Amino acid sequence: MRLIILFVLCLSSLHAAPKTIIAADNADYDGKKIRMLGAVNIQHEFGDIHCDKGVLLMKEASEKRICPERILLYGAVNVVLQDGSVLTSEEADINCETLEGVFTSAAPMKVVYCTRVEENGKAVPVKTVSRSMRVTMKKVQSDDTKKLEYVIHDIQAEGAVNIEYQLEN
């Protein structure tokens, strides 16, 4: 039987705040950590996360907010960001405070980042592959909706780095 746990994290009594929704085959919460195993799905404000096993390390709760401090992911990690970009790896350590994540894979597997970049008025698909990537995000206000959105600010790749621009004819 699939156990689904729904947590509303980052609650605020003053205004509607983002929600983090968690689903997993098995989950355990001890007040400081949420451990998840089997078909883990985390819907976070920066994107959707899927993996085999995960741990949310929680911040000390205040009366207004309850938020994860770090997200640790293991096995078949797949992160789909708000802009549609996709990061895949074997493991990931995401610091929710600094908005920095480290994605790693051991040989023969690799970390893969797929996105689109604007070039001459066209969106060009780009694929970056390496053994390890440090990804830094930042929050920016959308021009259209005026909402805060997460965007990739910087990526540093190490170990057998390959960048492919997939030009369409």
CYANA upper distance limits for C-alpha pairs under 8 A (distance plus 0.5 A):
  1 MET  CA     25 ASP  CA      8.07
  2 ARG  CA     24 ALA  CA      7.69
  2 ARG  CA     25 ASP  CA      5.34
  2 ARG  CA     26 ASN  CA      8.02
  3 LEU  CA     23 ALA  CA      7.85
  3 LEU  CA     24 ALA  CA      6.71
  3 LEU  CA     25 ASP  CA      5.51
  3 LEU  CA     26 ASN  CA      6.42
  3 LEU  CA     27 ALA  CA      8.11
  4 ILE  CA     22 ILE  CA      7.78
  4 ILE  CA     23 ALA  CA      5.22
  4 ILE  CA     24 ALA  CA      6.25
  4 ILE  CA     25 ASP  CA      7.36
  4 ILE  CA     26 ASN  CA      8.41
  5 ILE  CA     21 ILE  CA      8.29
  5 ILE  CA     22 ILE  CA      6.30
  5 ILE  CA     23 ALA  CA      5.90
  5 ILE  CA     24 ALA  CA      7.63
  5 ILE  CA     27 ALA  CA      7.89
  6 LEU  CA     21 ILE  CA      5.83
  6 LEU  CA     22 ILE  CA      5.91
  6 LEU  CA     23 ALA  CA      7.30
  7 PHE  CA     19 LYS  CA      8.32
  7 PHE  CA     20 THR  CA      6.91
  7 PHE  CA     21 ILE  CA      6.08
  7 PHE  CA     22 ILE  CA      6.89
  8 VAL  CA     19 LYS  CA      5.69
  8 VAL  CA     20 THR  CA      6.17
  8 VAL  CA     21 ILE  CA      7.01
  9 LEU  CA     18 PRO  CA      8.03
  9 LEU  CA     19 LYS  CA      5.95
  9 LEU  CA     20 THR  CA      5.88
  9 LEU  CA     21 ILE  CA      8.42
  9 LEU  CA     65 ARG  CA      7.90
  9 LEU  CA     66 ILE  CA      5.84
  9 LEU  CA     67 CYS  CA      5.92
  9 LEU  CA     68 PRO  CA      8.18
 10 CYS  CA     17 ALA  CA      6.85
 10 CYS  CA     18 PRO  CA      6.81
 10 CYS  CA     19 LYS  CA      6.85
 10 CYS  CA     20 THR  CA      8.07
 10 CYS  CA     65 ARG  CA      5.51
 10 CYS  CA     66 ILE  CA      5.33
 10 CYS  CA     67 CYS  CA      5.34
 11 LEU  CA     16 ALA  CA      8.07
 11 LEU  CA     17 ALA  CA      6.19
 11 LEU  CA     18 PRO  CA      7.85
 11 LEU  CA     19 LYS  CA      7.87
 11 LEU  CA     64 LYS  CA      6.87
 11 LEU  CA     65 ARG  CA      5.53
 11 LEU  CA     66 ILE  CA      6.73
 12 SER  CA     16 ALA  CA      7.09
 12 SER  CA     17 ALA  CA      6.38
 12 SER  CA     64 LYS  CA      5.58
 12 SER  CA     65 ARG  CA      6.23
 13 SER  CA     64 LYS  CA      6.54
 18 PRO  CA     44 HIS  CA      8.44
 18 PRO  CA     45 GLU  CA      6.61
 19 LYS  CA     43 GLN  CA      8.43
 19 LYS  CA     44 HIS  CA      7.36
 19 LYS  CA     45 GLU  CA      7.47
 20 THR  CA     42 ILE  CA      7.36
 20 THR  CA     43 GLN  CA      5.95
 20 THR  CA     44 HIS  CA      5.28
 20 THR  CA     45 GLU  CA      7.40
 21 ILE  CA     42 ILE  CA      6.22
 21 ILE  CA     43 GLN  CA      5.54
 21 ILE  CA     44 HIS  CA      7.35
 22 ILE  CA     40 VAL  CA      7.93
 22 ILE  CA     41 ASN  CA      6.30
 22 ILE  CA     42 ILE  CA      5.12
 22 ILE  CA     43 GLN  CA      6.98
 23 ALA  CA     39 ALA  CA      8.19
 23 ALA  CA     40 VAL  CA      6.26
 23 ALA  CA     41 ASN  CA      5.59
 23 ALA  CA     42 ILE  CA      7.00
 24 ALA  CA     36 MET  CA      6.40
 24 ALA  CA     37 LEU  CA      6.60
 24 ALA  CA     38 GLY  CA      6.22
 24 ALA  CA     39 ALA  CA      5.86
 24 ALA  CA     40 VAL  CA      4.88
 24 ALA  CA     41 ASN  CA      6.83
 25 ASP  CA     36 MET  CA      8.02
 25 ASP  CA     37 LEU  CA      6.59
 25 ASP  CA     38 GLY  CA      5.41
 25 ASP  CA     39 ALA  CA      6.52
 25 ASP  CA     40 VAL  CA      7.61
 26 ASN  CA     36 MET  CA      6.22
 26 ASN  CA     37 LEU  CA      5.67
 26 ASN  CA     38 GLY  CA      6.96
 27 ALA  CA     34 ILE  CA      7.35
 27 ALA  CA     35 ARG  CA      5.95
 27 ALA  CA     36 MET  CA      4.86
 27 ALA  CA     37 LEU  CA      6.84
 28 ASP  CA     33 LYS  CA      8.43
 28 ASP  CA     34 ILE  CA      6.11
 28 ASP  CA     35 ARG  CA      5.64
 28 ASP  CA     36 MET  CA      7.12
 29 TYR  CA     33 LYS  CA      6.21
 29 TYR  CA     34 ILE  CA      4.95
 29 TYR  CA     35 ARG  CA      6.94
 30 ASP  CA     34 ILE  CA      7.37
 31 GLY  CA     58 MET  CA      8.39
 32 LYS  CA     57 LEU  CA      6.71
 32 LYS  CA     58 MET  CA      5.78
 32 LYS  CA     59 LYS  CA      8.01
 32 LYS  CA     60 GLU  CA      8.41
 33 LYS  CA     55 VAL  CA      7.11
 33 LYS  CA     56 LEU  CA      6.02
 33 LYS  CA     57 LEU  CA      5.25
 33 LYS  CA     58 MET  CA      6.31
 34 ILE  CA     55 VAL  CA      6.05
 34 ILE  CA     56 LEU  CA      5.52
 34 ILE  CA     57 LEU  CA      7.25
 34 ILE  CA     58 MET  CA      8.29
 35 ARG  CA     53 LYS  CA      8.35
 35 ARG  CA     54 GLY  CA      6.54
 35 ARG  CA     55 VAL  CA      5.06
 35 ARG  CA     56 LEU  CA      7.13
 36 MET  CA     40 VAL  CA      6.94
 36 MET  CA     53 LYS  CA      6.13
 36 MET  CA     54 GLY  CA      5.59
 36 MET  CA     55 VAL  CA      6.63
 37 LEU  CA     52 ASP  CA      6.67
 37 LEU  CA     53 LYS  CA      5.00
 37 LEU  CA     54 GLY  CA      7.05
 38 GLY  CA     51 CYS  CA      8.32
 38 GLY  CA     52 ASP  CA      5.55
 38 GLY  CA     53 LYS  CA      6.52
 39 ALA  CA     50 HIS  CA      7.68
 39 ALA  CA     51 CYS  CA      6.86
 39 ALA  CA     52 ASP  CA      5.91
 39 ALA  CA     53 LYS  CA      8.06
 40 VAL  CA     49 ILE  CA      8.37
 40 VAL  CA     50 HIS  CA      6.05
 40 VAL  CA     51 CYS  CA      5.76
 40 VAL  CA     52 ASP  CA      6.22
 40 VAL  CA     53 LYS  CA      6.71
 40 VAL  CA     54 GLY  CA      7.39
 41 ASN  CA     48 ASP  CA      7.72
 41 ASN  CA     49 ILE  CA      6.10
 41 ASN  CA     50 HIS  CA      5.14
 41 ASN  CA     51 CYS  CA      7.34
 42 ILE  CA     48 ASP  CA      6.38
 42 ILE  CA     49 ILE  CA      5.46
 42 ILE  CA     50 HIS  CA      7.02
 43 GLN  CA     47 GLY  CA      6.69
 43 GLN  CA     48 ASP  CA      5.10
 43 GLN  CA     49 ILE  CA      6.78
 44 HIS  CA     48 ASP  CA      6.56
 44 HIS  CA     49 ILE  CA      8.06
 45 GLU  CA    150 TYR  CA      8.38
 46 PHE  CA     81 LEU  CA      6.42
 46 PHE  CA     82 GLN  CA      6.46
 46 PHE  CA    149 GLU  CA      7.92
 46 PHE  CA    150 TYR  CA      6.02
 47 GLY  CA     79 VAL  CA      7.23
 47 GLY  CA     80 VAL  CA      5.95
 47 GLY  CA     81 LEU  CA      4.77
 47 GLY  CA     82 GLN  CA      5.74
 48 ASP  CA     79 VAL  CA      6.22
 48 ASP  CA     80 VAL  CA      5.69
 48 ASP  CA     81 LEU  CA      7.10
 49 ILE  CA     77 VAL  CA      7.80
 49 ILE  CA     78 ASN  CA      6.29
 49 ILE  CA     79 VAL  CA      5.01
 49 ILE  CA     80 VAL  CA      7.00
 50 HIS  CA     76 ALA  CA      8.10
 50 HIS  CA     77 VAL  CA      6.29
 50 HIS  CA     78 ASN  CA      5.62
 50 HIS  CA     79 VAL  CA      6.94
 51 CYS  CA     73 LEU  CA      7.01
 51 CYS  CA     74 TYR  CA      6.77
 51 CYS  CA     75 GLY  CA      6.16
 51 CYS  CA     76 ALA  CA      5.66
 51 CYS  CA     77 VAL  CA      4.94
 51 CYS  CA     78 ASN  CA      6.84
 52 ASP  CA     73 LEU  CA      8.31
 52 ASP  CA     74 TYR  CA      6.58
 52 ASP  CA     75 GLY  CA      5.46
 52 ASP  CA     76 ALA  CA      6.70
 52 ASP  CA     77 VAL  CA      7.82
 53 LYS  CA     73 LEU  CA      6.52
 53 LYS  CA     74 TYR  CA      5.58
 53 LYS  CA     75 GLY  CA      6.92
 54 GLY  CA     71 ILE  CA      7.71
 54 GLY  CA     72 LEU  CA      6.00
 54 GLY  CA     73 LEU  CA      4.96
 54 GLY  CA     74 TYR  CA      6.55
 55 VAL  CA     71 ILE  CA      6.40
 55 VAL  CA     72 LEU  CA      5.55
 55 VAL  CA     73 LEU  CA      7.12
 56 LEU  CA     68 PRO  CA      6.40
 56 LEU  CA     69 GLU  CA      7.94
 56 LEU  CA     70 ARG  CA      6.45
 56 LEU  CA     71 ILE  CA      5.22
 56 LEU  CA     72 LEU  CA      6.92
 57 LEU  CA     68 PRO  CA      6.12
 57 LEU  CA     69 GLU  CA      6.11
 57 LEU  CA     70 ARG  CA      5.67
 57 LEU  CA     71 ILE  CA      6.88
 57 LEU  CA     72 LEU  CA      8.49
 58 MET  CA     66 ILE  CA      8.06
 58 MET  CA     67 CYS  CA      6.57
 58 MET  CA     68 PRO  CA      4.77
 58 MET  CA     69 GLU  CA      5.74
 58 MET  CA     70 ARG  CA      7.61
 59 LYS  CA     66 ILE  CA      7.40
 59 LYS  CA     67 CYS  CA      6.43
 59 LYS  CA     68 PRO  CA      6.28
 59 LYS  CA     69 GLU  CA      5.76
 60 GLU  CA     66 ILE  CA      7.98
 61 ALA  CA     65 ARG  CA      6.79
 61 ALA  CA     66 ILE  CA      5.60
 61 ALA  CA     67 CYS  CA      8.11
 62 SER  CA     66 ILE  CA      7.19
 68 PRO  CA     96 CYS  CA      7.24
 69 GLU  CA     95 ASN  CA      6.75
 69 GLU  CA     96 CYS  CA      5.71
 69 GLU  CA     97 GLU  CA      6.59
 70 ARG  CA     93 ASP  CA      7.57
 70 ARG  CA     94 ILE  CA      6.03
 70 ARG  CA     95 ASN  CA      5.05
 70 ARG  CA     96 CYS  CA      5.96
 70 ARG  CA     97 GLU  CA      8.18
 71 ILE  CA     92 ALA  CA      8.41
 71 ILE  CA     93 ASP  CA      6.42
 71 ILE  CA     94 ILE  CA      5.54
 71 ILE  CA     95 ASN  CA      7.09
 71 ILE  CA     96 CYS  CA      7.87
 72 LEU  CA     91 GLU  CA      8.20
 72 LEU  CA     92 ALA  CA      6.37
 72 LEU  CA     93 ASP  CA      5.20
 72 LEU  CA     94 ILE  CA      6.91
 73 LEU  CA     77 VAL  CA      7.08
 73 LEU  CA     91 GLU  CA      5.94
 73 LEU  CA     92 ALA  CA      5.50
 73 LEU  CA     93 ASP  CA      6.94
 74 TYR  CA     90 GLU  CA      6.52
 74 TYR  CA     91 GLU  CA      5.07
 74 TYR  CA     92 ALA  CA      7.21
 75 GLY  CA     89 SER  CA      8.27
 75 GLY  CA     90 GLU  CA      5.41
 75 GLY  CA     91 GLU  CA      6.64
 76 ALA  CA     88 THR  CA      7.75
 76 ALA  CA     89 SER  CA      6.82
 76 ALA  CA     90 GLU  CA      5.77
 76 ALA  CA     91 GLU  CA      8.13
 77 VAL  CA     87 LEU  CA      8.43
 77 VAL  CA     88 THR  CA      5.93
 77 VAL  CA     89 SER  CA      5.65
 77 VAL  CA     90 GLU  CA      6.07
 77 VAL  CA     91 GLU  CA      6.76
 77 VAL  CA     92 ALA  CA      7.76
 78 ASN  CA     86 VAL  CA      7.55
 78 ASN  CA     87 LEU  CA      6.33
 78 ASN  CA     88 THR  CA      5.04
 78 ASN  CA     89 SER  CA      7.31
 79 VAL  CA     86 VAL  CA      6.13
 79 VAL  CA     87 LEU  CA      5.61
 79 VAL  CA     88 THR  CA      6.87
 80 VAL  CA     84 GLY  CA      6.52
 80 VAL  CA     85 SER  CA      6.37
 80 VAL  CA     86 VAL  CA      5.10
 80 VAL  CA     87 LEU  CA      7.12
 81 LEU  CA     85 SER  CA      5.85
 81 LEU  CA     86 VAL  CA      6.75
 82 GLN  CA    149 GLU  CA      8.16
 82 GLN  CA    150 TYR  CA      7.50
 82 GLN  CA    151 VAL  CA      8.21
 83 ASP  CA    151 VAL  CA      7.98
 84 GLY  CA    115 THR  CA      7.67
 85 SER  CA    113 TYR  CA      7.75
 85 SER  CA    114 CYS  CA      6.10
 85 SER  CA    115 THR  CA      4.98
 85 SER  CA    116 ARG  CA      7.84
 86 VAL  CA    112 VAL  CA      8.36
 86 VAL  CA    113 TYR  CA      6.19
 86 VAL  CA    114 CYS  CA      5.73
 86 VAL  CA    115 THR  CA      7.16
 87 LEU  CA    111 VAL  CA      7.74
 87 LEU  CA    112 VAL  CA      6.17
 87 LEU  CA    113 TYR  CA      5.02
 87 LEU  CA    114 CYS  CA      7.12
 88 THR  CA    103 PHE  CA      8.48
 88 THR  CA    111 VAL  CA      6.14
 88 THR  CA    112 VAL  CA      5.73
 88 THR  CA    113 TYR  CA      7.13
 89 SER  CA    103 PHE  CA      6.54
 89 SER  CA    104 THR  CA      6.32
 89 SER  CA    105 SER  CA      6.02
 89 SER  CA    109 MET  CA      8.28
 89 SER  CA    110 LYS  CA      6.93
 89 SER  CA    111 VAL  CA      5.06
 89 SER  CA    112 VAL  CA      7.18
 90 GLU  CA    103 PHE  CA      8.07
 90 GLU  CA    104 THR  CA      6.58
 90 GLU  CA    105 SER  CA      5.34
 90 GLU  CA    106 ALA  CA      8.00
 90 GLU  CA    109 MET  CA      8.12
 90 GLU  CA    110 LYS  CA      8.42
 90 GLU  CA    111 VAL  CA      8.01
 91 GLU  CA    103 PHE  CA      6.32
 91 GLU  CA    104 THR  CA      5.84
 91 GLU  CA    105 SER  CA      6.91
 92 ALA  CA    101 GLY  CA      7.25
 92 ALA  CA    102 VAL  CA      6.02
 92 ALA  CA    103 PHE  CA      4.87
 92 ALA  CA    104 THR  CA      6.79
 93 ASP  CA    101 GLY  CA      5.97
 93 ASP  CA    102 VAL  CA      5.77
 93 ASP  CA    103 PHE  CA      7.17
 94 ILE  CA     99 LEU  CA      7.64
 94 ILE  CA    100 GLU  CA      6.37
 94 ILE  CA    101 GLY  CA      4.53
 94 ILE  CA    102 VAL  CA      6.94
 95 ASN  CA     99 LEU  CA      6.10
 95 ASN  CA    100 GLU  CA      5.85
 95 ASN  CA    101 GLY  CA      6.51
 96 CYS  CA    100 GLU  CA      7.60
 99 LEU  CA    136 THR  CA      6.38
 99 LEU  CA    137 MET  CA      5.82
 99 LEU  CA    138 LYS  CA      7.20
100 GLU  CA    134 ARG  CA      7.54
100 GLU  CA    135 VAL  CA      6.12
100 GLU  CA    136 THR  CA      4.92
100 GLU  CA    137 MET  CA      6.80
101 GLY  CA    134 ARG  CA      6.21
101 GLY  CA    135 VAL  CA      5.63
101 GLY  CA    136 THR  CA      6.97
102 VAL  CA    132 SER  CA      7.68
102 VAL  CA    133 MET  CA      6.27
102 VAL  CA    134 ARG  CA      5.02
102 VAL  CA    135 VAL  CA      6.84
103 PHE  CA    111 VAL  CA      7.21
103 PHE  CA    132 SER  CA      6.12
103 PHE  CA    133 MET  CA      5.71
103 PHE  CA    134 ARG  CA      6.93
103 PHE  CA    135 VAL  CA      8.36
104 THR  CA    110 LYS  CA      7.92
104 THR  CA    111 VAL  CA      6.59
104 THR  CA    131 ARG  CA      6.38
104 THR  CA    132 SER  CA      4.94
104 THR  CA    133 MET  CA      7.11
105 SER  CA    109 MET  CA      6.09
105 SER  CA    110 LYS  CA      5.61
105 SER  CA    111 VAL  CA      6.29
105 SER  CA    131 ARG  CA      5.98
105 SER  CA    132 SER  CA      7.05
106 ALA  CA    110 LYS  CA      7.31
106 ALA  CA    131 ARG  CA      7.24
107 ALA  CA    131 ARG  CA      8.11
109 MET  CA    131 ARG  CA      8.17
110 LYS  CA    129 VAL  CA      6.87
110 LYS  CA    130 SER  CA      6.04
110 LYS  CA    131 ARG  CA      5.52
110 LYS  CA    132 SER  CA      8.14
111 VAL  CA    129 VAL  CA      6.11
111 VAL  CA    130 SER  CA      5.79
111 VAL  CA    131 ARG  CA      6.07
111 VAL  CA    132 SER  CA      6.65
111 VAL  CA    133 MET  CA      7.54
112 VAL  CA    127 LYS  CA      7.47
112 VAL  CA    128 THR  CA      6.23
112 VAL  CA    129 VAL  CA      5.10
112 VAL  CA    130 SER  CA      7.27
113 TYR  CA    127 LYS  CA      6.23
113 TYR  CA    128 THR  CA      5.61
113 TYR  CA    129 VAL  CA      6.99
114 CYS  CA    125 PRO  CA      7.75
114 CYS  CA    126 VAL  CA      6.30
114 CYS  CA    127 LYS  CA      5.00
114 CYS  CA    128 THR  CA      6.97
115 THR  CA    125 PRO  CA      6.35
115 THR  CA    126 VAL  CA      5.92
115 THR  CA    127 LYS  CA      7.08
116 ARG  CA    123 ALA  CA      6.05
116 ARG  CA    124 VAL  CA      5.64
116 ARG  CA    125 PRO  CA      4.85
116 ARG  CA    126 VAL  CA      6.13
117 VAL  CA    123 ALA  CA      5.84
117 VAL  CA    124 VAL  CA      5.74
117 VAL  CA    125 PRO  CA      7.05
117 VAL  CA    126 VAL  CA      7.42
118 GLU  CA    122 LYS  CA      6.01
118 GLU  CA    123 ALA  CA      5.08
118 GLU  CA    124 VAL  CA      6.70
119 GLU  CA    123 ALA  CA      6.72
119 GLU  CA    124 VAL  CA      7.01
124 VAL  CA    165 TYR  CA      7.56
124 VAL  CA    166 GLN  CA      7.20
124 VAL  CA    167 LEU  CA      6.90
124 VAL  CA    168 GLU  CA      8.27
125 PRO  CA    165 TYR  CA      6.69
125 PRO  CA    166 GLN  CA      5.85
125 PRO  CA    167 LEU  CA      7.66
126 VAL  CA    163 ILE  CA      7.62
126 VAL  CA    164 GLU  CA      6.16
126 VAL  CA    165 TYR  CA      5.18
126 VAL  CA    166 GLN  CA      6.47
127 LYS  CA    163 ILE  CA      6.27
127 LYS  CA    164 GLU  CA      5.64
127 LYS  CA    165 TYR  CA      7.17
127 LYS  CA    166 GLN  CA      8.21
128 THR  CA    161 VAL  CA      7.68
128 THR  CA    162 ASN  CA      6.21
128 THR  CA    163 ILE  CA      4.94
128 THR  CA    164 GLU  CA      6.89
129 VAL  CA    160 ALA  CA      8.17
129 VAL  CA    161 VAL  CA      6.11
129 VAL  CA    162 ASN  CA      5.64
129 VAL  CA    163 ILE  CA      6.96
130 SER  CA    157 ALA  CA      6.58
130 SER  CA    158 GLU  CA      6.50
130 SER  CA    159 GLY  CA      6.01
130 SER  CA    160 ALA  CA      5.82
130 SER  CA    161 VAL  CA      4.93
130 SER  CA    162 ASN  CA      7.02
131 ARG  CA    157 ALA  CA      8.07
131 ARG  CA    158 GLU  CA      6.64
131 ARG  CA    159 GLY  CA      5.50
131 ARG  CA    160 ALA  CA      7.03
131 ARG  CA    161 VAL  CA      7.94
132 SER  CA    157 ALA  CA      6.24
132 SER  CA    158 GLU  CA      5.82
132 SER  CA    159 GLY  CA      7.06
133 MET  CA    155 ILE  CA      7.10
133 MET  CA    156 GLN  CA      6.00
133 MET  CA    157 ALA  CA      4.87
133 MET  CA    158 GLU  CA      6.89
134 ARG  CA    155 ILE  CA      6.18
134 ARG  CA    156 GLN  CA      5.63
134 ARG  CA    157 ALA  CA      7.01
135 VAL  CA    152 ILE  CA      7.58
135 VAL  CA    153 HIS  CA      8.20
135 VAL  CA    154 ASP  CA      6.40
135 VAL  CA    155 ILE  CA      5.11
135 VAL  CA    156 GLN  CA      7.12
136 THR  CA    152 ILE  CA      6.56
136 THR  CA    153 HIS  CA      5.97
136 THR  CA    154 ASP  CA      5.57
136 THR  CA    155 ILE  CA      6.87
137 MET  CA    150 TYR  CA      6.82
137 MET  CA    151 VAL  CA      5.93
137 MET  CA    152 ILE  CA      4.89
137 MET  CA    153 HIS  CA      5.37
137 MET  CA    154 ASP  CA      7.38
138 LYS  CA    150 TYR  CA      6.09
138 LYS  CA    151 VAL  CA      6.09
138 LYS  CA    152 ILE  CA      7.00
138 LYS  CA    153 HIS  CA      6.42
139 LYS  CA    148 LEU  CA      6.44
139 LYS  CA    149 GLU  CA      5.81
139 LYS  CA    150 TYR  CA      5.06
139 LYS  CA    151 VAL  CA      6.84
140 VAL  CA    148 LEU  CA      5.82
140 VAL  CA    149 GLU  CA      5.85
140 VAL  CA    150 TYR  CA      6.91
140 VAL  CA    151 VAL  CA      7.61
141 GLN  CA    146 LYS  CA      5.94
141 GLN  CA    147 LYS  CA      5.88
141 GLN  CA    148 LEU  CA      4.86
141 GLN  CA    149 GLU  CA      6.57
142 SER  CA    146 LYS  CA      5.22
142 SER  CA    147 LYS  CA      5.95
142 SER  CA    148 LEU  CA      6.68
142 SER  CA    149 GLU  CA      7.00
157 ALA  CA    161 VAL  CA      6.94
